């Protein structure tokens, strides 16, 4: 995880010293790199019904958390912080942080499935999550129009369609798409700390916002996933038991760096979101090893 923290430090340097624009990097991530990575993953993965249901299941859980928490958060926050909080707690840093963890712990086959599974989070962030955040400043119609303009949706649909018809990525392009994953990971972690020097001026630290987001992300999410794994293992048997670790890793990653991207683009408390993501990422340095240790016992006694 040390390289990830180096990227976070470089993000701070890029704005504090080099005066780079956080909004420009956000646009590159959302409108160029994310669609390319999603297209490549959707096009290349070999999946069956069980594997295909992983991102769908995670997407549905994100939708449930976001929309069920929004009325509660609106009672706590009088402004559009409630929308941003509902969006952010329903997703995690599955790509920028989850994939490196998967590479360390899982077999090559499970790593490919893990990367495909992260599409659930990416699709949520760029559809329902974007809609909830935009709705804090816009009407329902305006929010839907903004969502319809996101290229990641069409990249996903095109990739799945080509996959279904057996179209493969030409070898001359495969390396290019490999580079986009690295670029997405580096810039995605850098944006977590871009503009950190302006936090005081922008009133970025909100103890209530940070506390709630950390509680939901590190307590509620793993609890829901453990319940899902237990029910499937004991009663339904839909998912292969080897796939449970993918669900669990995706539940213990910190808040998604992409939430800062969307907050910056929509101008919905980007500094507040940045602080929450940064703190949750620091906490994950200790929580992820602890939760993986917990899972080894959970797997032994409950699966």
N, C-alpha and C positions, 0 to 999 in steps of 0.2 A: 504493500500500500504506500510505501515511501515515494515512488514515482508520481503517484496521484497527488500527494501533498506538495511535491515540487511544482507540478502544474498549477496548483492553487496559488502558490507563491509567485509564479511567473505571471499569473493573471493580475495579481496586485501590482506588480512592477509595471505591467503594460499600461495601466491607467495612471498610476501615481507618478511614474517617471517618464514614460513614453507618450502619455496623453492619448492613448488609443480610445476609440469609442466603443463602449459596451453595447450600444444599440446596433452598431454595424456588425459586430460579432454575433449578436443575437439573430440578426437577419440571415447571416451566412449559415448558422446552425439550423434554423427553422426552414429556410426556403431552398437551401442547396444541399447541405450534407445529410440532413435527416432523410429527405426523400430518396437520395441515392442509396443510403444504407438500407432503408426499408425495402426499396425495390429489389436490391440484390438478395437480401435474405428471403423475401417472399418468393422470389424466382428460383432460388437454388435449393431450398430445404426439401428433403424427402420426408413426407409425413403421412401418417394414417389418422384415423378418426380420433384416437386417444391423444396423439401429439397435437393435432389441430385444435383440440379443445382446451389446451393449456392456456394460450393467449386469450381465447374467448372467455374462459373461466376467470382469468385475472382481470380482464376488461370489465366483466360483470361485477366483480367484487369492488373494483375502483368506482364504478357507477353507483353502486349501493352506498359505499362510504361517503362519496361526495354529496349525493343528493339527500341522504339521510342526515348528514351532519350540517348541511347548510341552514336549515331552520333553527338549529341549536346555536350555531355560531352567530346568526343574525340577532339573537337575543343578547349576545355577549359584546358584539361590535356594532356600532351604529353606522359605520361606513362600509365601503366595499372591501375592507379587510376580511370580512366574513366570506365573501366569494373567493378571494385568493386563498384563504386558509382551507376551505372545503376542497378546492382544486388540488392544493399541494399535499394534503395529508392522504389523499387517495392514490398516490403514486409514489414510486421510489426510483432511486438512481440505478436502475437495472442495467443500463448499457455501460455508462462510464465506470461504475464501480463493480457491478454485478458480474460482468464478463471477465474481468481479471480474476475475480474469486473463482469463477467457474473453471477458468483455465488452470488454476492451481489444484482444484479438488476433483474435477470430473474427467471422465474418459473423453476421447475425441468425439465420439458419437453423441454423448450427452452434451458436450459443449455446443455442437451444432444445433441441437434441440433447444438448448438454453438461449442461444442467440435468437432463434425463431420465436421463443416464448416472450422475449423482451418486446416483441411487436405489440403485445397487449398493452403494455405501459405506454409505448410510443403512440399507438393509435388513440388511447384514452387522452393523453396529453394534448394531442392535436385535434381532437374532436370535442368530446363532452367537457374535458377540462378547460380547453380554450373557450368553449361556449360559456361555462360557468363564470370564468374570470372576466370575459368580455361583457357579460350581462351586468356586471357591477357598474359599468359605465354606459351601457348601450341597451336598447330595446331587444326583445327576443328576435325580431326580424333582422335587425342590424347585426346581432351576434351570429345568427345562422349564416348571413352573407359572408361575414369574416371567416367562419369555419370553412365555407364552400371554396374560399380562395386559397386554402392551404394545399400545396402540392403533394404533401405526404399521403393524403387520402388516395389520390389518383395513382401515385407511385405504387402503393400497396395493391390496389385493384389490378393494375397492369401487370405487376409481378406475379400475383396469384393466377391471373388468366394465362400468362405465358407458361407458368409452371404446369398448369392443368393440361395444356396442349403439348407438353414435352419439349418446349423450346429451352435450350441451354445457353448460358452466357458464353459468347465467343472468347477464346483464350486471350486475344489481344486486349480485351477489356477487363479480364479478371483481376489483374494486378492493380488497375486503376481503382476498382471498387474495394480492393483490399486496403489501399491507401486511405480511402474515405473513412473507413472504420477508425483508423488511427487518428486522423484529423478530427473526427467527431469526438473521440474520447479526450484528446488533448484540449481542444477549444471548449468542450463541455465542462471540463474541470476548471479551466482558466476563468470562465465567466462567473464561477462561484465567488471569486474574490475580486473581480473587476469592479472598480468603484468603491472598494472597501474604505478608502481614505475619506469618502464623502458621507459616511454613515452618520456622523454627528450632525452635520448640516441637514441631512435628509430625514432625521429622526428615525433611523433605521432599527434601533434596538427597541423591541416591544416585548417585555417579559411575558405577558399573557399570551401573545401570539406564538412566541418560541416554545413556551411550556406546553401549550395544547398540541402544537404540531409534533413535538418530540414524544409526548404521551401516546398519541394516536399511532405514530409511525413505529415506535419501538415496543409498544405494549399491545395495542389493539390489532395491528396487522399480523404479528406472529401468532397471536391467540386465535384469530379467525382461520389462519392457514393450518394450524395444528388441529383445529376442530374438523376442517375439511379433510385433512389427511386421515384422521382417525375414522371418520364416517365412511370414507371411501375404502379404507383398508378392512374395516370390519363388516360393512353392509353392502356397498355398491360394487366395488372392484372394477371400476371403469378404467382407472389409470394403472399402468404398470408400476409396481413398487419402486422401480429404479428412478421413476420420474418425480417421486415425492421430494427429493432433495432439491430439485429445480424450484418447486413451489416455495420451499422453505428459504432458500437463498434469496429469492425475489422478495420475500416478506421482511427480511432483516436489513436490507440496504437502507441508507439514509434517504432524506428527502431528495428529490430529483433536481439535478442542476438545470434541467430544461424548464423548471418552474420559474427560475430567474429570467430565462430567455423570454418566456411568454409575458411575465410581469413587466419586463423592460419594454417589450414591443407594444403592449397595451397601456403602458404607463399606470399600472396599478401597484403602487407601493413596491417598486423593485428593490429598494434598499432594505426594506423590512424582510422581503423574501430572501434576499442575499444573506442577511445575518442568520436567519433560521436555517438555511441550507448549510452555511458554513459551520454553525454550531453542531448541527446533527451529523455532519461529516466527521467532525472531530470526535464526537461521542462514539461513532461507529468504529473508530480505531480500536476501541476496547470492547464494545458491545458485540461486534460480529464474531470474534473468537469465542466469547462467552456463550453466545447463542448457538454456535456450531457445536460446542462442547455439550450444551443442553440437548441438542438434537440427537447426538449419539446415544444418549440415555432414552430419549423419547422414542427413537426408532427401535431400540432394544425391547422396551416394555409395552409399547402401544401399537406397533405396526406388525 
